[in-house]
Structures are given as C-alpha cells and as structure tokens.
Amino acid sequence: MKKAILAAIVLFGTWACATFTPAPPSFDIADIPQSVSTRLTLDQRIAADQAWADLKAGKVDQARKELLKLGEDNPLYAVGLGYANLYLADRDGAEASFRESLRRFPDLTLANAGLAQLYESRGQKALALSNYREILKRDPENRWARPRFDKLRDELVGQSLADARGVAAAGSREEAKKAFLKVLSYAPESAEANLELARAYRTEKNAGQAIIYYKAAVSAQPANKAALRELADLLYEMGEFGQSLDYYEKLAELEPQNKTVADRVEELKGKLGVFELPSQYGLIPAQEAITREDLAALIAVKFKDFLNVPERQTQILVDISTSWAQKFIIKVASLSVMNVFDNHTFQPRRIINRAELAESVIRLIDFLKERGSRFVPLLDVRKIQITDVSPDSFYYQPILKAVAYQVMDLKPQRTFEPEKTVPGRDAAKVLDIVQGLAR
C-alpha cells in the first residue's frame, strides 16, 4: 500500500513538473514578407520574428506579447492578432482583425491568406476564392495560393454550372442568366457560361450583349464550332460582313468539308471584294499616320455597295500609276468623294490630317445622302465652339459638320487638332460610324 502511494506521488510530481508544448495551428501562416520586414527597425524585426515563431508553434499568449511591442500602427499587428484569434477558434475576432489589417494595409496578402482559410473553415467558399484571387493578383505564381485557388474555383464552377443548367432546363431565362453570370464571377473564361449568356441575349434581340459574350466564348475556346457559327451568323444578320467573314473563315478551317460554310465565305468575299484587296490594305489599321491612298482604299472597300454606281466624271490623274490603291482612288475621285487637285494630281502618298479627313468624310456623307441615306445632326452647329479652327478656314464647315454628326469629336478645351495626323485605326473607326449611320 505504501509503495502504491509512493508511486502515485512520484507520478503526480512528474506530471506537475512536465512542460506541455502546444499543438501547432492547423492552418498555414506564411512567413513575414520581405517588403514588410525591411521597413522594420531592428527591435521591431526581432519582436515580429518571435511573434511569428510563437504563432506557428501555437503559443498564442507569447505571440500577443510580442505583437504588443510592435504597436497597433505596425502592419503586422492586426494580422498577427487575426492568426492568434484563428488559433483560439475565435472566428469572428479573427475576421475582424484580418479585415482591419486589410483596411489599413490593402496590399498585405498575409491577411487575405488568413481570411481565405477562415472562410473555407466556415464553408464560405465564394469569399475564400475571392481572397485567394487577391493574393494571386499580386503574386500570380504564389505556390501556396495557386493550387488552393484552382481547386476551389473548379469546385465552385462545377457546382454552379450544374445549377445553371438545371435552371435553364426549367425554362426560366432570367434566372438562367443570373446563374451563368454567377459562374463567370468564379471563372470569367468559362466558354460554356459565356455561350449560354450569348444565346439568351440573342433570343432577347440584344445583339450588342450577345456579341460580347459570343466573343468571350470564342476567346476562351477558339475551336468551339457552335460559338463560331452562331457569332458569324449573328454578325452576318447585322450586316457586319467583315467581322462575319473572319469567324466563318475560322469555322471553315475546323470544318473544311462543310459546303454551307464554304459558300458563305465565298459570298462574303465577293461582297467585300476580298479577292481584289492588295496586301497593303490589311496594313492600314496599324499605320500611325495614313496617306490619301490609304483613305481612298478604306472608303472604297467599306462603302463598296454604296459606291457601286456609274462614275460621274472621268478624272485625269497623272500621279497614281504606281499606287497600290489606284483603282480605289479612281472610284472615289470619279464620284467626288475625295478631291483632286487643280494640277490633276491626287498626291496618293501625302499624309493626311484630321481636317482633311473631316473634309473627305463630309463629302462622303453628302454623296450617301444623295443616294437616299438619312443623316441627322446630333448637335446644333450654332452651339459648337471650336477654339483652334478659324471660321475663315477652308476646313471650318466640314469640321463643324463632322462634329455635329458626331462622326468626329472635339478634344479637351474644345480643340479639334486639325493638323494632327490620323492613325489607321482612327480613320477606320470614323468610317465605321458613318457606315452605321448610313444603314
């Protein structure tokens, strides 16, 4: 009996003197970023390193003491308390601390990492994904966040797609749109969600929105035949033949034996005169400053159907024999859509400016109006003030009309910048606006 009591006393003494090591946290705590560490004083760095070592070891009380040494204004203070609270299962306290950290230091991904793990533990997967995404915005190759983000995103996308398909099958278009938009909030590159949204908007006759989502679907999945076909068809119906041809040609590459697609490609090429287009035409959009021959080609091709009328007069042009755009120049000059100089020159390689573009555009609009197109000024010319073009200038009236029709615009301080050269993409954009108004 005495031996048993003695053994118990020895066992109790051993237990009382034992040092217990707390279990390490079941979540990850990243190291202090170098961008933060280098801004600390030596004493702060020592306290921060010790606080982090204590947090990773689960020594919450010791970690808090070290954090207090840093002070509330230190970037690591609130986020460190967040991890301490997370270890103690005080989720509300942890969330508040992490959010306070991000409020004061938005670039501190340590707080995003803490929130991501907190929200995952609560089953709030969408919020967790959002915080993983914030980490990857600042560090796209983050080895800790990337696999977690990908796994969680795939899980959410899979479930959301299944839900969206179910809603769509039930016939509720508005609810289906919301469901597929939810998919895109997780994975903007989802070809299926973009395609379904495009179809929904097309059904609603909202071609603009439909095209946006069709293009997103094709961008995400270039070999998606359904998306290519439907986008090409929609653009064809809208009269956007150039864009439509681009997508039909891509579809033709995927379906070389499809006669319907091949016939449509040939039809569109005929409409656009693609067989006749010299290689120089395709380079115009990339030009930083276009020439008169470039502008003549743009007008002749884009308005091919409108300009397909008998020539008004034969122009004698003495300087276009070596121009790649010779036939286009002859067409626009014969219809007075572009002017010819008194010495019978066209000056095809002369760089044009914004004033000359405005003059040619108004000539084109006047021609289209004669052909039955209706153009209505959107601004009252009496209220338009142009500070850098004199009313006595030859180009003043064309510029005034171009602004009134809103095919060209004024710059800040009501300037037009008449002498500024015109990039190819800008000239094409102006002509596209005219083309849209002419329909």
C-alpha positions as CSV (number, residue, x, y, z in Angstrom):
1,M,0.0,0.0,0.0
2,K,2.8,2.4,0.9
3,K,4.6,1.5,-2.3
4,A,1.4,2.4,-4.4
5,I,1.0,5.7,-2.6
6,L,4.7,6.5,-3.2
7,A,4.4,5.6,-6.8
8,A,1.3,7.9,-7.2
9,I,3.1,10.7,-5.5
10,V,6.1,10.3,-7.9
11,L,3.8,10.2,-10.9
12,F,2.0,13.3,-9.8
13,G,5.2,15.1,-9.3
14,T,6.5,14.1,-12.7
15,W,3.2,15.4,-14.3
16,A,3.3,18.6,-12.3
17,C,6.8,19.4,-13.5
18,A,6.2,18.4,-17.1
19,T,6.3,21.2,-19.7
20,F,3.4,20.9,-22.3
21,T,4.1,22.0,-25.8
22,P,1.0,23.5,-27.5
23,A,-0.1,21.8,-30.7
24,P,0.9,23.8,-33.8
25,P,-2.0,25.5,-35.6
26,S,-4.0,23.5,-38.2
27,F,-3.8,26.3,-40.7
28,D,-0.9,27.9,-42.6
29,I,0.9,31.0,-41.6
30,A,3.1,32.4,-44.3
31,D,6.4,34.0,-43.5
32,I,6.7,37.7,-43.0
33,P,7.1,39.3,-46.5
34,Q,10.4,40.8,-47.1
35,S,8.7,44.0,-48.3
36,V,7.3,44.4,-44.7
37,S,10.4,43.1,-42.8
38,T,12.8,45.6,-44.4
39,R,10.7,48.5,-43.2
40,L,11.0,47.5,-39.6
41,T,13.6,48.7,-37.0
42,L,15.9,46.1,-35.6
43,D,13.9,45.8,-32.4
44,Q,10.6,45.5,-34.3
45,R,12.1,42.9,-36.5
46,I,13.2,40.8,-33.5
47,A,9.7,41.1,-32.0
48,A,8.0,40.3,-35.2
49,D,10.1,37.2,-35.9
50,Q,9.5,36.0,-32.4
51,A,5.7,36.7,-32.6
52,W,5.6,34.7,-35.9
53,A,7.6,31.8,-34.4
54,D,5.2,31.7,-31.4
55,L,2.2,31.8,-33.7
56,K,3.5,28.9,-35.8
57,A,4.2,27.0,-32.6
58,G,0.7,27.7,-31.2
59,K,2.0,29.9,-28.3
60,V,-0.7,32.5,-28.5
61,D,-0.1,34.4,-25.3
62,Q,3.6,34.8,-26.0
63,A,2.8,35.9,-29.6
64,R,0.4,38.5,-28.3
65,K,3.1,40.0,-26.0
66,E,5.5,40.3,-28.9
67,L,2.8,41.9,-31.1
68,L,2.1,44.5,-28.4
69,K,5.8,45.5,-28.7
70,L,5.2,46.3,-32.3
71,G,2.2,48.6,-31.6
72,E,-1.1,49.0,-33.3
73,D,0.3,51.1,-36.2
74,N,2.6,48.3,-37.3
75,P,1.4,46.3,-40.4
76,L,1.9,43.0,-38.6
77,Y,-0.1,43.9,-35.5
78,A,-3.7,43.3,-36.7
79,V,-2.9,40.4,-39.0
80,G,-0.9,38.8,-36.2
81,L,-3.9,39.1,-33.8
82,G,-6.0,37.6,-36.6
83,Y,-4.0,34.4,-36.6
84,A,-3.9,34.3,-32.8
85,N,-7.7,34.5,-32.8
86,L,-7.9,31.9,-35.5
87,Y,-5.8,29.5,-33.4
88,L,-8.2,30.1,-30.5
89,A,-11.2,29.4,-32.8
90,D,-12.5,32.9,-32.3
91,R,-13.5,33.2,-35.9
92,D,-15.4,36.5,-35.5
93,G,-12.4,38.1,-33.8
94,A,-10.1,36.7,-36.5
95,E,-12.2,38.1,-39.3
96,A,-12.4,41.5,-37.6
97,S,-8.6,41.6,-37.2
98,F,-7.9,40.5,-40.7
99,R,-10.3,43.0,-42.2
100,E,-8.8,45.8,-40.1
101,S,-5.4,44.8,-41.4
102,L,-6.6,45.0,-45.0
103,R,-8.4,48.3,-44.3
104,R,-5.1,49.8,-43.2
105,F,-2.7,47.9,-45.4
106,P,-4.6,46.7,-48.5
107,D,-1.5,45.0,-50.1
108,L,-0.8,42.8,-47.1
109,T,-1.6,39.3,-48.5
110,L,-1.0,37.7,-45.1
111,A,-4.5,39.0,-44.2
112,N,-6.0,37.6,-47.4
113,A,-4.4,34.3,-46.7
114,G,-5.9,34.3,-43.2
115,L,-9.4,35.3,-44.4
116,A,-9.3,32.6,-47.2
117,Q,-8.6,29.9,-44.6
118,L,-11.2,31.3,-42.2
119,Y,-13.9,31.4,-44.9
120,E,-13.1,27.9,-46.1
121,S,-13.4,26.6,-42.5
122,R,-16.9,28.2,-42.4
123,G,-17.8,26.8,-45.8
124,Q,-18.0,30.3,-47.3
125,K,-16.2,29.2,-50.5
126,A,-17.0,32.2,-52.7
127,L,-15.5,34.5,-50.1
128,A,-12.5,32.2,-49.7
129,L,-12.0,32.2,-53.5
130,S,-12.1,36.0,-53.6
131,N,-9.3,36.2,-51.1
132,Y,-7.1,33.6,-52.9
133,R,-7.7,35.7,-56.0
134,E,-6.5,38.8,-54.3
135,I,-3.2,37.0,-53.4
136,L,-2.7,35.9,-57.0
137,K,-3.4,39.4,-58.3
138,R,-0.2,40.5,-56.5
139,D,1.7,37.2,-56.9
140,P,0.3,35.2,-59.8
141,E,2.7,32.3,-59.2
142,N,2.2,32.0,-55.5
143,R,2.8,28.4,-54.8
144,W,0.6,28.3,-51.7
145,A,-2.4,30.1,-53.1
146,R,-2.4,28.9,-56.7
147,P,-3.3,25.2,-56.1
148,R,-5.9,26.2,-53.4
149,F,-7.4,28.7,-55.7
150,D,-7.6,26.3,-58.7
151,K,-9.1,23.5,-56.7
152,L,-11.7,25.8,-55.0
153,R,-12.6,27.5,-58.3
154,D,-13.0,24.2,-60.2
155,E,-15.3,23.0,-57.4
156,L,-17.4,26.2,-57.4
157,V,-17.6,26.3,-61.2
158,G,-18.6,22.7,-61.5
159,Q,-21.4,23.1,-58.9
160,S,-22.6,26.5,-60.4
161,L,-22.6,25.1,-63.9
162,A,-24.7,22.2,-62.8
163,D,-27.1,24.6,-61.0
164,A,-27.3,26.9,-64.0
165,R,-28.0,24.0,-66.4
166,G,-30.8,22.9,-64.2
167,V,-32.3,26.4,-64.0
168,A,-32.0,26.8,-67.8
169,A,-33.7,23.4,-68.4
170,A,-36.6,24.6,-66.2
171,G,-37.2,27.4,-68.8
172,S,-36.6,30.5,-66.6
173,R,-34.4,32.7,-68.8
174,E,-33.8,35.5,-66.3
175,E,-32.9,33.0,-63.6
176,A,-30.6,31.1,-66.0
177,K,-28.8,34.4,-66.9
178,K,-28.2,35.1,-63.2
179,A,-26.9,31.5,-62.7
180,F,-24.5,31.7,-65.6
181,L,-23.3,35.1,-64.5
182,K,-22.5,33.6,-61.2
183,V,-20.4,31.0,-63.0
184,L,-18.5,33.9,-64.7
185,S,-17.9,35.5,-61.3
186,Y,-15.8,32.4,-60.5
187,A,-14.4,31.8,-63.9
188,P,-14.7,34.7,-66.4
189,E,-13.1,32.4,-69.0
190,S,-15.8,29.8,-68.9
191,A,-16.7,29.1,-72.6
192,E,-20.0,27.4,-71.7
193,A,-21.3,30.2,-69.5
194,N,-20.4,32.8,-72.0
195,L,-22.0,30.9,-74.8
196,E,-25.3,30.4,-72.9
197,L,-25.4,34.0,-72.0
198,A,-24.8,35.0,-75.6
199,R,-27.7,32.8,-76.7
200,A,-30.0,34.3,-74.0
201,Y,-29.3,37.8,-75.2
202,R,-29.6,36.8,-78.8
203,T,-33.1,35.4,-78.0
204,E,-33.9,38.8,-76.5
205,K,-32.8,40.6,-79.6
206,N,-30.0,42.2,-77.7
207,A,-27.3,41.8,-80.3
208,G,-24.7,44.0,-78.7
209,Q,-24.6,42.0,-75.4
210,A,-24.8,38.7,-77.4
211,I,-21.8,39.6,-79.4
212,I,-19.8,40.4,-76.3
213,Y,-20.4,37.0,-74.8
214,Y,-20.0,35.1,-78.1
215,K,-16.6,36.7,-78.5
216,A,-15.7,35.8,-74.9
217,A,-16.7,32.2,-75.6
218,V,-14.6,32.1,-78.7
219,S,-11.6,33.7,-77.0
220,A,-11.8,31.1,-74.2
221,Q,-12.3,28.2,-76.6
222,P,-11.1,29.1,-80.2
223,A,-12.2,25.7,-81.6
224,N,-15.8,25.9,-80.2
225,K,-17.6,25.4,-83.5
226,A,-21.1,26.3,-82.1
227,A,-19.8,29.6,-80.8
228,L,-18.0,30.4,-84.0
229,R,-21.0,29.5,-86.2
230,E,-23.6,31.4,-84.1
231,L,-21.3,34.5,-83.8
232,A,-20.6,34.5,-87.6
233,D,-24.4,34.1,-88.3
234,L,-25.3,37.0,-86.0
235,L,-22.7,39.3,-87.5
236,Y,-23.9,38.4,-90.9
237,E,-27.5,39.2,-90.0
238,M,-26.4,42.6,-88.7
239,G,-24.6,43.4,-91.9
240,E,-21.1,43.3,-90.2
241,F,-19.7,41.4,-93.2
242,G,-16.1,42.0,-92.5
243,Q,-16.2,40.6,-88.9
244,S,-18.6,37.8,-90.0
245,L,-16.1,36.7,-92.7
246,D,-13.3,36.4,-90.1
247,Y,-15.3,34.0,-88.0
248,Y,-16.6,32.0,-90.9
249,E,-13.1,31.5,-92.1
250,K,-12.1,30.2,-88.7
251,L,-15.0,27.8,-88.8
252,A,-14.1,26.8,-92.4
253,E,-10.6,25.7,-91.1
254,L,-12.3,23.5,-88.5
255,E,-14.9,22.1,-91.0
256,P,-13.2,22.0,-94.4
257,Q,-15.8,19.8,-95.8
258,N,-18.8,22.0,-94.8
259,K,-20.1,23.3,-98.1
260,T,-22.6,25.7,-96.5
261,V,-19.8,27.4,-94.6
262,A,-17.5,27.4,-97.7
263,D,-20.3,29.0,-99.8
264,R,-20.9,31.7,-97.1
265,V,-17.2,32.5,-97.1
266,E,-17.2,32.9,-100.9
267,E,-20.3,35.1,-100.7
268,L,-18.8,37.4,-98.2
269,K,-15.5,37.7,-100.0
270,G,-17.5,38.7,-103.1
271,K,-19.4,41.3,-101.1
272,L,-16.2,42.8,-99.6
273,G,-14.1,42.5,-102.7
274,V,-11.6,40.5,-100.7
275,F,-10.1,38.8,-103.8
276,E,-9.2,42.2,-105.1
277,L,-7.7,43.6,-101.9
278,P,-3.9,44.1,-102.1
279,S,-1.9,43.1,-99.1
280,Q,-1.2,46.8,-98.3
281,Y,-4.9,47.2,-97.4
282,G,-4.6,44.9,-94.4
283,L,-1.7,47.0,-93.0
284,I,-3.7,50.3,-92.9
285,P,-5.1,49.8,-89.3
286,A,-1.6,49.5,-87.9
287,Q,-0.4,52.7,-89.6
288,E,0.4,55.6,-87.2
289,A,-0.3,58.2,-90.0
290,I,-2.3,57.2,-93.1
291,T,-1.9,58.6,-96.6
292,R,-4.5,59.8,-99.1
293,E,-4.3,56.4,-100.9
294,D,-4.9,54.6,-97.6
295,L,-8.1,56.7,-97.0
296,A,-9.2,56.2,-100.6
297,A,-8.9,52.4,-100.2
298,L,-10.7,52.4,-96.8
299,I,-13.7,54.4,-98.3
300,A,-13.8,52.3,-101.5
301,V,-13.8,49.0,-99.6
302,K,-16.1,49.9,-96.7
303,F,-18.6,51.6,-98.9
304,K,-18.3,49.2,-101.9
305,D,-22.1,48.6,-102.1
306,F,-22.9,52.4,-101.9
307,L,-20.2,53.4,-104.4
308,N,-21.3,50.7,-107.0
309,V,-22.8,53.4,-109.3
310,P,-21.8,54.8,-112.7
311,E,-18.9,57.2,-112.4
312,R,-19.9,60.8,-112.6
313,Q,-16.9,62.1,-114.4
314,T,-13.6,60.8,-115.7
315,Q,-10.8,62.3,-113.8
316,I,-7.4,62.7,-115.3
317,L,-4.9,61.8,-112.6
318,V,-1.2,62.0,-113.5
319,D,0.4,60.6,-110.4
320,I,-1.4,57.3,-109.4
321,S,0.0,54.8,-111.9
322,T,2.4,53.3,-109.3
323,S,-0.1,53.5,-106.4
324,W,-1.2,50.2,-105.0
325,A,-4.6,51.8,-104.4
326,Q,-5.0,53.1,-108.0
327,K,-8.5,51.5,-108.7
328,F,-9.8,52.8,-105.3
329,I,-8.5,56.3,-106.0
330,I,-10.2,56.3,-109.4
331,K,-13.5,55.3,-107.8
332,V,-13.6,57.9,-105.0
333,A,-12.2,60.6,-107.2
334,S,-14.8,60.0,-110.0
335,L,-17.6,60.3,-107.5
336,S,-16.1,63.4,-105.9
337,V,-15.9,61.6,-102.6
338,M,-12.3,62.8,-102.4
339,N,-10.9,65.9,-104.0
340,V,-8.5,66.1,-106.9
341,F,-6.0,68.9,-107.0
342,D,-6.1,71.6,-109.8
343,N,-2.9,70.2,-111.4
344,H,-4.6,66.8,-111.9
345,T,-2.7,65.2,-109.1
346,F,-4.1,63.1,-106.3
347,Q,-0.9,63.0,-104.3
348,P,-1.6,59.4,-103.1
349,R,1.3,59.3,-100.6
350,R,0.6,62.6,-98.9
351,I,0.0,62.2,-95.2
352,I,-3.5,63.4,-94.2
353,N,-4.5,65.3,-91.1
354,R,-7.7,65.5,-89.1
355,A,-9.0,68.5,-91.1
356,E,-8.6,66.7,-94.4
357,L,-10.2,63.6,-93.0
358,A,-13.2,65.7,-91.9
359,E,-13.5,67.2,-95.4
360,S,-13.5,63.8,-97.1
361,V,-16.0,62.4,-94.6
362,I,-18.4,65.2,-95.2
363,R,-18.0,64.7,-99.0
364,L,-18.8,61.0,-98.4
365,I,-21.9,61.8,-96.3
366,D,-23.2,64.3,-98.9
367,F,-22.8,61.5,-101.5
368,L,-24.6,59.0,-99.3
369,K,-27.4,61.5,-98.7
370,E,-27.9,61.8,-102.4
371,R,-28.2,58.0,-102.5
372,G,-31.0,58.1,-100.0
373,S,-29.2,57.7,-96.7
374,R,-30.6,59.9,-93.9
375,F,-28.1,61.7,-91.7
376,V,-29.4,63.8,-88.8
377,P,-27.0,66.2,-86.9
378,L,-26.9,65.2,-83.3
379,L,-25.5,68.7,-82.2
380,D,-26.7,72.1,-83.1
381,V,-23.9,73.7,-85.2
382,R,-24.7,77.1,-83.7
383,K,-23.7,75.8,-80.3
384,I,-20.5,74.2,-81.4
385,Q,-17.4,76.2,-80.5
386,I,-14.0,75.2,-81.9
387,T,-11.1,77.1,-80.5
388,D,-8.3,76.1,-82.9
389,V,-10.0,76.4,-86.3
390,S,-10.9,79.8,-87.7
391,P,-14.3,80.3,-89.3
392,D,-12.4,81.6,-92.3
393,S,-10.6,78.3,-92.8
394,F,-11.5,76.2,-95.8
395,Y,-11.9,73.2,-93.4
396,Y,-14.1,75.0,-90.8
397,Q,-17.5,74.0,-92.3
398,P,-16.5,70.3,-92.9
399,I,-15.1,70.1,-89.4
400,L,-18.3,71.8,-87.9
401,K,-20.5,69.2,-89.7
402,A,-18.3,66.2,-88.8
403,V,-18.7,67.3,-85.1
404,A,-22.4,67.9,-85.5
405,Y,-22.9,64.4,-86.9
406,Q,-20.7,63.1,-84.1
407,V,-18.5,61.1,-86.5
408,M,-15.5,63.1,-85.2
409,D,-15.2,64.8,-81.9
410,L,-13.6,67.7,-80.2
411,K,-10.7,67.3,-77.8
412,P,-10.5,68.9,-74.3
413,Q,-10.7,72.7,-74.3
414,R,-13.0,72.4,-77.4
415,T,-10.0,71.9,-79.8
416,F,-10.1,69.8,-83.0
417,E,-6.4,69.5,-83.6
418,P,-6.8,70.0,-87.4
419,E,-3.1,69.5,-88.2
420,K,-2.8,66.2,-86.3
421,T,-2.1,63.2,-88.4
422,V,-4.6,60.3,-88.4
423,P,-3.8,56.7,-87.4
424,G,-5.3,54.0,-89.5
425,R,-7.4,52.6,-86.6
426,D,-8.9,56.1,-86.0
427,A,-9.8,56.6,-89.7
428,A,-11.4,53.1,-89.8
429,K,-13.4,53.9,-86.7
430,V,-14.7,57.2,-88.2
431,L,-15.7,55.4,-91.4
432,D,-17.4,52.6,-89.4
433,I,-19.5,55.3,-87.6
434,V,-20.5,56.8,-91.0
435,Q,-21.3,53.3,-92.3
436,G,-23.5,52.6,-89.3
437,L,-25.4,55.8,-89.8
438,A,-25.9,55.2,-93.5
439,R,-27.9,51.9,-93.0
